[in-house]
Amino acid sequence: MNKGKVLLAEDDDALAFVIKDSLSDEGFDVIHVADGELAWQQFQKNNFDICLLDVNMPIRDGFALAKKIRQHSDIIPILFITAKSLEEDKIKGFQTGADDYITKPFSMQELILRMEVFLRRTKKLMADVKEEYQIGKLRFSYNELKIYSTSEVITLTQREAELTKFFASHPNKILKREEVLLNVWGKDDYFLGRSMDVFITKLRKYFKADPSVILETIHGVGFRLNVN
């Protein structure tokens, strides 16, 4: 059974061999390349279901590659494989469009579980059932990853859509930080809390299309999406 087609961009040949071999045993079809430019070429030739990108690669690094991929697809999941544990690097990864990260060294079981979570979300996103929400004067289409206003159409990443959906499903209700993290990211830790703040800032920018929609920070508690 083919679980999906994977783009693996990793310049460490030994690690790449282990990842590709393990994923192939699990039923994934894996194409491995050792630099970001080759990865971009493969992305343009193939229909991948998920991308695993090393941060430090020759020619084009993982951050630059993720930006290029996001220009062409807002849906495909991107997971960074990184040796970097610095908070700034991880936040930069989310800002470039990544959905998640996994820090070396890691277990293959953890990587596969994370991949399967995002593949399930993508499959649901592409399903025929349309999920739409009215946020003030804004119309949010979860399936299309878009927010529609009277003057513009805003395209979201998958993570932004997940976060928007959670807030839109609980209008005018105080949501605790840990509650948002657990429901959208699947876990609650300090770094993810910082990255969530980055996404909150982005959503506030999008919601400005309707000034009556306010994503409020309840200090020490969480957030509330105020909708008239």
C-alpha positions in Angstrom: 0.0 0.0 0.0 1.4 3.4 -1.0 1.1 5.8 1.9 2.2 8.8 -0.1 5.1 10.3 -2.1 7.8 12.0 -0.1 10.4 14.5 -1.1 13.4 14.0 1.1 16.0 16.8 0.9 18.9 15.8 3.1 22.7 16.2 2.4 23.8 13.7 5.1 23.9 10.5 3.0 23.9 8.2 6.0 20.9 9.8 7.6 19.1 10.0 4.3 19.7 6.3 3.7 18.1 5.4 7.1 15.2 7.7 6.6 14.5 6.5 3.0 14.9 2.9 3.9 12.6 3.1 6.9 9.9 5.1 5.1 10.0 2.7 2.1 9.4 -0.2 4.6 6.4 1.7 5.9 4.9 2.0 2.3 6.1 5.5 1.3 7.5 6.3 -2.1 10.6 8.4 -1.4 12.7 10.5 -3.7 15.9 11.7 -2.1 18.1 14.6 -3.2 21.2 16.0 -1.5 20.8 19.8 -2.1 18.0 22.4 -2.2 18.3 23.1 -5.9 17.8 19.5 -6.9 15.0 19.3 -4.5 13.2 22.2 -6.2 13.7 20.6 -9.6 12.2 17.4 -8.3 9.3 19.3 -6.7 8.4 20.8 -10.1 8.4 17.4 -11.8 6.5 15.3 -9.3 3.3 15.5 -7.2 4.5 15.0 -3.7 2.3 14.4 -0.7 4.8 15.7 1.9 8.2 17.3 2.0 11.0 16.6 4.5 13.6 19.3 4.3 17.0 19.6 6.0 17.7 23.2 7.0 21.4 23.3 6.1 21.9 22.2 2.5 24.2 23.3 -0.2 23.1 25.6 -3.1 19.6 26.3 -1.6 19.0 25.9 2.1 15.8 24.5 3.6 14.3 28.0 4.4 14.7 29.2 0.8 13.3 25.9 -0.5 10.3 26.1 1.8 9.5 29.6 0.5 9.6 28.4 -3.1 7.4 25.5 -2.3 4.9 27.7 -0.5 4.7 29.9 -3.6 3.3 27.0 -5.5 1.4 25.1 -2.8 -0.2 26.1 0.4 -1.5 22.6 1.2 1.5 20.2 1.0 2.9 19.6 4.5 6.5 20.7 5.1 8.5 19.2 7.9 12.0 20.5 8.7 14.7 18.1 9.8 17.2 20.2 11.7 20.2 19.9 13.9 19.5 23.4 15.1 17.8 23.8 18.4 18.0 27.6 18.5 14.5 29.1 19.0 15.1 31.8 16.4 15.9 29.2 13.8 12.7 27.2 14.5 10.6 30.4 14.4 12.2 31.3 11.1 11.2 27.8 9.9 7.6 28.4 10.7 7.7 31.9 9.2 8.9 30.4 5.9 5.9 28.1 5.7 6.9 24.9 7.6 4.2 23.0 9.4 6.5 21.3 11.9 10.1 20.5 12.7 11.9 17.5 14.1 15.4 17.9 15.7 18.2 15.5 15.2 18.7 13.0 16.6 15.1 11.6 16.4 13.4 8.2 16.3 11.9 7.0 13.0 8.8 6.2 14.8 8.3 9.8 15.9 9.0 11.1 12.3 6.5 8.6 10.8 3.8 9.5 13.4 4.2 13.2 12.7 4.1 12.6 8.9 0.9 10.6 9.3 -0.8 13.4 11.3 -0.2 15.9 8.5 -1.1 13.5 5.7 -4.5 12.8 7.5 -5.1 16.5 7.7 -4.3 17.0 4.1 -6.6 14.2 3.0 -9.4 15.8 5.1 -8.6 19.2 3.6 -9.0 17.8 0.1 -12.2 15.9 0.9 -15.5 16.8 -0.7 -17.1 18.1 2.5 -16.9 21.8 2.4 -16.1 23.6 5.7 -16.9 27.3 5.7 -17.1 29.8 8.5 -18.4 33.3 8.7 -16.1 35.5 10.7 -17.8 38.9 10.9 -18.0 40.0 7.3 -15.2 37.6 6.3 -15.9 34.2 4.8 -13.3 31.5 5.7 -13.1 28.4 3.5 -11.1 25.8 5.3 -10.9 23.5 2.2 -9.7 26.2 0.0 -7.3 27.7 2.6 -8.8 31.2 1.9 -10.3 34.1 3.6 -12.7 36.2 1.5 -13.5 39.8 2.1 -15.3 42.3 0.0 -12.1 43.6 -1.4 -9.5 40.8 -1.4 -8.9 37.1 -1.1 -6.3 36.0 1.4 -4.5 32.6 1.0 -3.5 30.8 4.1 -1.0 28.0 4.8 -2.4 24.8 6.2 -1.2 25.7 9.7 -2.8 29.1 9.5 -6.0 27.5 8.3 -6.0 25.0 11.2 -5.6 27.9 13.7 -8.3 30.0 12.0 -10.7 27.1 12.0 -10.2 26.5 15.7 -10.9 30.2 16.5 -13.8 30.3 14.1 -15.3 27.3 15.8 -15.2 29.0 19.2 -16.2 32.7 18.5 -16.4 35.1 21.5 -15.0 32.4 23.8 -11.8 32.6 25.9 -9.5 29.9 24.8 -6.5 29.0 26.9 -3.1 29.0 25.3 -2.5 25.3 26.1 -5.9 24.5 24.7 -5.1 26.1 21.4 -1.6 24.4 21.3 -3.0 21.0 22.0 -5.8 21.2 19.4 -3.8 22.8 16.6 -0.2 21.6 17.2 -0.9 18.5 19.1 1.3 19.4 22.1 2.1 22.2 24.5 5.6 23.4 25.0 7.4 26.7 25.3 8.8 26.9 21.8 5.5 26.0 20.1 3.9 28.7 22.3 6.4 31.3 20.8 5.7 30.0 17.2 2.0 30.2 17.9 2.4 33.9 18.7 3.9 34.4 15.3 0.8 32.8 13.7 -1.5 34.9 15.9 0.2 38.1 14.6 -0.4 36.8 11.0 -4.1 36.1 11.7 -4.6 39.6 13.2 -3.2 41.0 9.9 -5.6 39.0 7.9 -8.6 39.9 10.1 -8.0 43.6 9.5 -10.0 43.2 6.3 -13.0 43.5 8.8 -12.2 45.9 11.6 -15.0 44.5 13.7 -13.1 41.2 14.0 -10.6 41.3 16.9 -8.4 38.5 17.9 -7.8 39.5 21.5 -5.0 38.4 23.8 -6.2 37.7 27.4 -3.0 38.2 29.3 -2.0 35.2 31.4 -4.8 33.1 30.0 -5.1 32.9 26.2 -7.1 34.4 23.4 -10.6 35.3 22.3 -11.9 35.9 18.8 -14.4 38.7 19.2 -17.0 38.6 16.4 -20.1 40.8 16.2 
